[in-house]
């Protein structure tokens, strides 16, 4: 629960700063400007977003305490690493309601980078964990996903072989650009 409240409270502090700037702006100006109205709208949206997020966090913690504890425990166990794409194939596509292609569902075989401890134990030929995953990747990024590139992943270090707890973070293209995977 504390992690969920922390994340949702991130909306609260920028909103508080926005309120301070809005009050200062209104105190200086005799007539409100369009910028002031825009700032007030942004502050109101931030307050509403923060309230909705906190209410949802409270509901999860109140009505689903097991799920909230499991989620918090997983966040503590997550570890990040780089994984090399060994094989990739498009298994499905996702389209918007207008019919435009938005995502490709990719089936990936990933080879995790060995930790220094595992590499030391297994020698030069040792590798990290291997995962078979299916991720929806934005159609604009799916062309960059080819065998041999590296993907930043977060995984459960308590169960490194579990493909269900491998989450994409970013993609390192062959040209060296780092692209976020959403």
CORBELUR-V818189 format. One record per backbone hydrogen bond with DSSP energy under -0.5 kcal/mol. CO is the residue of the C=O (numbers start at 1). NH is the residue of the N-H. Records with the same first field share a line. If there is no record, write none. Layout:
CO->NH ; NH
//
This chain:
1->5
2->6
3->7
4->8
5->9
6->10
7->10
8->11
9->12 ; 13
10->14
11->15
12->16
13->17
14->18
15->19
16->20
17->21
18->22
19->23
20->24
21->25
22->26
23->27
24->28
25->29
33->37
34->38
35->39
36->40
37->41
38->42
39->43
40->44
41->45
42->46
43->47
44->48
45->49
46->50
47->51
48->52
49->53
50->54
51->55
52->56
53->57
54->58
55->59
56->60
57->61
58->62
59->63 ; 64
60->64
64->68
65->69
66->70
67->71
68->72
69->73
70->74
71->75
72->76
73->77
74->78
77->157
79->155
81->153
82->113
83->151
84->86 ; 111
85->148
87->109
89->91 ; 107
92->105
94->102 ; 103
96->99
100->96
102->139
103->94
104->106 ; 137
105->91 ; 92
106->108 ; 135
107->89
108->110 ; 133
109->86 ; 87
110->112 ; 131
111->84
112->128
115->119
116->120
117->121
118->122
119->123
123->126
129->112
131->110 ; 133
133->108
135->106 ; 137
137->104
138->141 ; 142
139->143
141->144 ; 145
142->145
144->146
146->149
149->85
150->172
151->83
152->169 ; 170
153->81
154->167
155->79 ; 157
156->159
157->160
159->162
161->163
162->165
163->166
165->156 ; 167
167->154
169->181
170->152
171->173 ; 179
172->150
173->176
177->173 ; 179
179->171
180->182
//
